[in-house]
Amino acid sequence: MSGPRKHGLQCVHCTSLHPHWDRSLPPAHVVADGAVVTMTCPDASNGLLGPKSTSQDIAAIDFTQLDPLCGPIYIEGAEPGDALQVEVLDIQLASWGWSGLLKGFGLLADEFPQAYYRSFDLSAGQVDVFGLPFALRPMIGVLGVAPAQDGAFASITPTVAGGNIDVRYLGVGSTIYLPVFNTGALLSGGDGHALQGEGEISGTAIEAPMTATVRVKVIKQQALTAPVLDFSTARYAETEYRDFLGIGPDLYQAARDATRRAVDALAAHFKVEPYEAYAVLGMVGELRIHEIVDQPNWVVGCMVPRRLFQGRLFPAGA
């Protein structure tokens, strides 16, 4: 890589990729405070999967290649103790995406060890889920700054520096505020999603190559201990749900129980294999903590759009 390229307030187009978070990496670009940055990123598989890939391909995938990061972007004036405001201006997705099950990955990975892969045509702005249309909701899965510590850190792990936070509301019109731990902040992003449920339950959403455009602004002497987001839920049109509850003294297990009950209900209703129902939850399911104060038990819900059940109550075996 050549030395960093300095730009003014014009739009900077970044295509440089790096495999992990590391504050010692040289910046791909140096931009002024207030600059607009466009990041063109491959899908989460780093191009190892495509529209014609199969379950055998996802079974053999190299995990060390996943979630490549576009950047780093050095923002002039950013210093430790500041905050970096990143406003999402635009997200353009490729015409295709994929979802599936990766071995050892996802909330119920131990129960669903089989590989599964499905590609989607995104050109119509919606996808088919068990025969019903779901509008695309493009979002950025990974957005963060270099960590405070020396060393290389996995791109797939979220931290207080941001990274792979997978907040499904990080789409156009949203803003994330990131702590700055290093001079220049060293912003990176990636992991485009066309449609993701709350929690990315099965480990993948609909993953897609992405070009994201953001505006960066330094907020001086506004120390944060973790990211903060501003967003609207107005574009998420679902208002009617069927909620499957997990109740118990372990919050994580309650989430697993709720998810398994939703899987069983969807599989019985659509007469599909449970792993297919589980994969769909990564796209449209919503995990919520409903109650966390009445110890020793807590309540977690796995909320599924009710229209998927087409007015039926509980099919046999649900």
C-alpha positions as CSV (number, residue, x, y, z in Angstrom):
1,M,0.0,0.0,0.0
2,S,1.3,3.5,-0.8
3,G,1.3,6.2,1.8
4,P,-2.0,7.8,3.0
5,R,-3.8,10.1,0.6
6,K,-5.0,13.4,2.0
7,H,-8.3,14.8,0.9
8,G,-10.5,17.8,1.8
9,L,-14.3,17.8,2.3
10,Q,-15.0,16.1,-1.0
11,C,-16.2,12.6,-1.1
12,V,-13.4,10.0,-0.6
13,H,-13.9,6.6,-2.0
14,C,-12.2,3.8,0.0
15,T,-11.8,0.3,-1.3
16,S,-8.8,-0.8,0.8
17,L,-9.4,-3.8,3.0
18,H,-7.8,-5.2,6.1
19,P,-8.5,-8.4,8.0
20,H,-8.6,-7.3,11.7
21,W,-8.6,-4.3,14.0
22,D,-5.1,-3.0,14.7
23,R,-4.2,0.5,15.7
24,S,-0.8,0.1,14.1
25,L,-2.2,-0.3,10.6
26,P,-1.4,2.7,8.3
27,P,-4.4,4.6,7.2
28,A,-5.7,4.1,3.7
29,H,-6.9,7.7,3.6
30,V,-6.6,10.9,5.6
31,V,-9.6,13.1,5.6
32,A,-10.7,16.4,7.1
33,D,-13.2,16.7,9.9
34,G,-16.6,16.8,8.1
35,A,-15.5,14.8,5.1
36,V,-17.8,12.4,3.3
37,V,-16.4,8.9,2.9
38,T,-17.7,6.1,0.6
39,M,-16.6,2.6,1.5
40,T,-17.0,-0.2,-1.0
41,C,-17.0,-3.6,0.8
42,P,-17.4,-7.2,-0.3
43,D,-20.0,-9.4,1.5
44,A,-19.2,-11.0,4.9
45,S,-17.6,-14.0,3.1
46,N,-15.1,-11.7,1.5
47,G,-16.1,-12.9,-1.9
48,L,-15.7,-16.6,-1.1
49,L,-19.4,-17.1,-1.7
50,G,-21.5,-16.1,-4.6
51,P,-25.0,-16.4,-6.2
52,K,-24.2,-20.0,-7.4
53,S,-22.5,-21.2,-4.2
54,T,-23.8,-24.3,-2.4
55,S,-24.0,-25.7,1.2
56,Q,-20.8,-27.5,0.5
57,D,-19.1,-24.2,-0.2
58,I,-20.3,-22.6,3.1
59,A,-19.2,-25.8,5.0
60,A,-15.7,-25.4,3.7
61,I,-15.4,-21.6,4.3
62,D,-12.3,-20.2,5.9
63,F,-13.4,-18.3,9.0
64,T,-10.2,-16.2,9.0
65,Q,-11.3,-14.5,5.8
66,L,-14.7,-13.4,7.0
67,D,-15.9,-9.8,7.7
68,P,-13.1,-7.9,5.9
69,L,-12.9,-4.2,7.0
70,C,-12.8,-1.3,4.6
71,G,-10.3,1.4,5.8
72,P,-8.7,2.6,8.1
73,I,-9.8,6.2,7.6
74,Y,-7.8,8.8,9.5
75,I,-9.9,11.8,10.5
76,E,-7.9,15.0,11.1
77,G,-8.4,16.5,14.6
78,A,-9.7,13.3,16.2
79,E,-7.8,12.6,19.5
80,P,-8.3,10.2,22.4
81,G,-11.1,11.6,24.6
82,D,-13.1,12.9,21.6
83,A,-16.1,11.2,20.0
84,L,-16.5,10.5,16.3
85,Q,-19.9,11.1,14.8
86,V,-20.6,9.0,11.8
87,E,-23.8,9.8,9.9
88,V,-25.0,7.2,7.4
89,L,-26.0,9.0,4.2
90,D,-26.5,6.2,1.7
91,I,-26.2,2.4,1.3
92,Q,-26.1,0.7,-2.1
93,L,-26.3,-3.1,-2.1
94,A,-25.3,-5.5,-4.9
95,S,-28.0,-7.3,-6.8
96,W,-27.6,-10.5,-4.9
97,G,-27.1,-11.6,-1.3
98,W,-26.9,-14.8,0.7
99,S,-27.9,-16.3,4.1
100,G,-27.1,-19.6,5.7
101,L,-25.7,-21.5,8.6
102,L,-22.0,-21.6,9.4
103,K,-20.6,-24.4,11.5
104,G,-20.3,-23.5,15.1
105,F,-21.8,-20.0,14.6
106,G,-25.2,-18.7,15.8
107,L,-27.3,-18.9,18.9
108,L,-28.3,-22.5,18.4
109,A,-25.2,-23.7,16.6
110,D,-24.9,-26.8,18.8
111,E,-28.4,-27.9,17.8
112,F,-28.0,-27.1,14.0
113,P,-24.5,-28.3,13.0
114,Q,-25.4,-28.8,9.3
115,A,-24.2,-26.4,6.7
116,Y,-27.0,-24.5,4.8
117,Y,-26.8,-21.9,2.1
118,R,-29.4,-19.8,0.2
119,S,-28.8,-17.0,-2.3
120,F,-31.2,-14.2,-2.9
121,D,-32.0,-11.9,-5.9
122,L,-32.1,-8.4,-4.4
123,S,-32.9,-6.5,-7.5
124,A,-36.6,-6.1,-6.8
125,G,-36.1,-4.5,-3.4
126,Q,-37.7,-7.4,-1.5
127,V,-37.2,-11.1,-0.9
128,D,-39.4,-14.1,-0.5
129,V,-39.6,-15.7,3.0
130,F,-41.8,-18.7,3.0
131,G,-43.9,-17.3,0.2
132,L,-44.4,-13.8,1.7
133,P,-42.6,-10.6,0.6
134,F,-40.2,-8.8,3.0
135,A,-38.9,-5.4,2.0
136,L,-35.1,-5.0,2.1
137,R,-33.7,-2.9,5.0
138,P,-30.1,-2.2,4.1
139,M,-27.8,-1.7,7.0
140,I,-24.1,-1.6,8.0
141,G,-23.1,-4.5,10.2
142,V,-19.6,-3.3,11.0
143,L,-18.6,0.2,11.9
144,G,-16.0,1.1,14.4
145,V,-12.6,2.6,15.2
146,A,-9.3,1.1,16.2
147,P,-9.1,-0.2,19.7
148,A,-7.1,1.4,22.5
149,Q,-4.9,-1.7,23.0
150,D,-1.9,-2.8,20.9
151,G,-2.3,-6.0,18.8
152,A,-4.6,-7.5,16.2
153,F,-8.3,-8.2,17.2
154,A,-10.8,-10.3,15.2
155,S,-13.0,-8.2,12.9
156,I,-16.0,-10.4,13.8
157,T,-16.0,-9.5,17.6
158,P,-17.9,-6.3,18.7
159,T,-16.1,-4.2,21.4
160,V,-16.6,-0.8,23.0
161,A,-14.8,0.6,19.9
162,G,-17.8,-0.5,17.8
163,G,-17.0,-3.1,15.1
164,N,-19.3,-5.9,14.3
165,I,-22.2,-4.6,16.4
166,D,-24.9,-5.7,13.9
167,V,-27.5,-3.2,15.1
168,R,-30.1,-3.6,12.4
169,Y,-31.1,0.1,12.6
170,L,-27.7,1.3,11.4
171,G,-29.1,2.3,8.0
172,V,-29.6,5.5,6.1
173,G,-30.5,8.4,8.3
174,S,-28.9,6.9,11.4
175,T,-25.9,8.2,13.3
176,I,-23.4,6.4,15.5
177,Y,-21.1,8.1,18.0
178,L,-17.9,6.2,18.6
179,P,-15.3,6.7,21.3
180,V,-11.9,7.8,19.9
181,F,-9.0,5.8,21.4
182,N,-6.2,6.8,18.9
183,T,-5.1,9.9,17.0
184,G,-7.2,10.1,13.8
185,A,-9.7,7.6,15.2
186,L,-9.0,5.1,12.4
187,L,-12.5,4.3,11.2
188,S,-13.3,1.1,9.3
189,G,-16.6,-0.5,8.2
190,G,-18.1,-3.4,6.2
191,D,-20.5,-6.3,6.5
192,G,-23.5,-5.1,4.4
193,H,-26.9,-6.6,5.2
194,A,-30.0,-6.5,3.1
195,L,-32.3,-7.7,5.8
196,Q,-31.6,-8.6,9.4
197,G,-33.7,-9.5,12.4
198,E,-33.0,-8.3,15.9
199,G,-30.1,-10.2,17.2
200,E,-29.0,-11.9,13.9
201,I,-30.2,-15.1,15.7
202,S,-28.9,-17.7,13.3
203,G,-25.5,-16.0,12.8
204,T,-26.2,-14.5,9.4
205,A,-28.6,-12.0,8.0
206,I,-29.0,-11.6,4.2
207,E,-25.3,-10.7,3.6
208,A,-24.5,-8.6,0.5
209,P,-21.7,-6.6,-1.0
210,M,-22.2,-2.9,-0.1
211,T,-21.2,0.6,-0.9
212,A,-21.9,2.8,2.1
213,T,-21.5,6.6,2.2
214,V,-21.0,8.3,5.6
215,R,-20.1,11.7,6.9
216,V,-17.6,12.0,9.7
217,K,-17.5,14.7,12.4
218,V,-15.2,15.1,15.4
219,I,-16.9,16.1,18.6
220,K,-14.1,17.5,20.8
221,Q,-13.7,16.4,24.5
222,Q,-16.8,14.3,24.5
223,A,-15.5,11.1,25.9
224,L,-17.6,8.0,25.5
225,T,-17.1,4.6,27.1
226,A,-19.0,2.7,24.3
227,P,-20.9,3.5,21.1
228,V,-24.2,5.5,21.1
229,L,-26.7,5.4,18.2
230,D,-29.4,7.7,17.0
231,F,-32.0,6.1,14.7
232,S,-35.6,5.8,13.8
233,T,-37.6,2.5,13.6
234,A,-40.2,4.0,11.3
235,R,-39.0,2.2,8.2
236,Y,-39.5,-1.2,10.0
237,A,-43.2,-1.8,9.1
238,E,-43.9,-4.9,11.1
239,T,-46.3,-4.2,14.0
240,E,-48.0,-7.6,14.4
241,Y,-46.0,-10.4,16.0
242,R,-46.2,-13.8,17.6
243,D,-43.9,-13.9,20.6
244,F,-42.3,-17.1,21.8
245,L,-41.1,-16.8,25.4
246,G,-38.1,-18.2,27.1
247,I,-38.2,-18.0,30.9
248,G,-35.6,-19.0,33.4
249,P,-32.7,-17.9,35.7
250,D,-30.1,-17.7,32.9
251,L,-30.6,-14.9,30.3
252,Y,-28.7,-16.6,27.5
253,Q,-30.5,-19.9,28.0
254,A,-33.8,-18.1,28.1
255,A,-32.9,-16.6,24.7
256,R,-32.1,-20.1,23.4
257,D,-35.3,-21.5,24.7
258,A,-37.4,-18.7,23.1
259,T,-35.6,-19.2,19.8
260,R,-36.1,-23.0,19.8
261,R,-39.8,-22.6,20.4
262,A,-40.0,-20.1,17.4
263,V,-38.1,-22.6,15.2
264,D,-40.3,-25.5,16.1
265,A,-43.5,-23.4,15.4
266,L,-42.2,-22.2,12.0
267,A,-41.0,-25.6,11.0
268,A,-44.3,-27.2,11.9
269,H,-46.4,-24.5,10.2
270,F,-44.5,-24.5,6.9
271,K,-43.6,-28.2,7.0
272,V,-39.9,-27.5,6.5
273,E,-36.7,-28.7,8.2
274,P,-36.1,-27.0,11.5
275,Y,-32.7,-25.7,10.3
276,E,-34.5,-23.8,7.4
277,A,-36.8,-22.2,10.0
278,Y,-33.8,-21.3,12.2
279,A,-32.0,-19.7,9.2
280,V,-35.0,-17.5,8.5
281,L,-34.9,-16.1,12.1
282,G,-31.6,-14.4,11.3
283,M,-33.4,-12.3,8.7
284,V,-36.8,-11.6,10.4
285,G,-36.8,-12.8,14.0
286,E,-36.5,-10.3,16.9
287,L,-35.0,-11.3,20.2
288,R,-36.1,-9.0,23.0
289,I,-35.5,-8.9,26.7
290,H,-39.0,-8.4,28.1
291,E,-38.4,-8.7,31.8
292,I,-35.1,-8.7,33.8
293,V,-35.9,-7.6,37.4
294,D,-38.1,-10.4,38.9
295,Q,-35.4,-12.7,39.9
296,P,-34.6,-15.6,39.9
297,N,-36.3,-15.9,36.5
298,W,-36.1,-13.6,33.5
299,V,-38.2,-13.4,30.3
300,V,-36.9,-13.3,26.7
301,G,-39.1,-13.2,23.7
302,C,-38.4,-14.4,20.1
303,M,-40.8,-12.3,18.1
304,V,-41.8,-13.5,14.7
305,P,-43.9,-11.4,12.2
306,R,-47.4,-12.8,12.8
307,R,-48.3,-12.7,9.1
308,L,-46.0,-15.7,8.6
309,F,-48.5,-17.8,10.5
310,Q,-51.3,-16.7,8.2
311,G,-53.9,-16.4,11.0
312,R,-53.4,-20.0,12.2
313,L,-53.0,-20.5,15.9
314,F,-50.8,-23.5,16.7
315,P,-50.2,-26.2,14.1
316,A,-49.8,-29.7,15.3
317,G,-46.4,-30.1,16.9
318,A,-45.8,-26.4,17.5
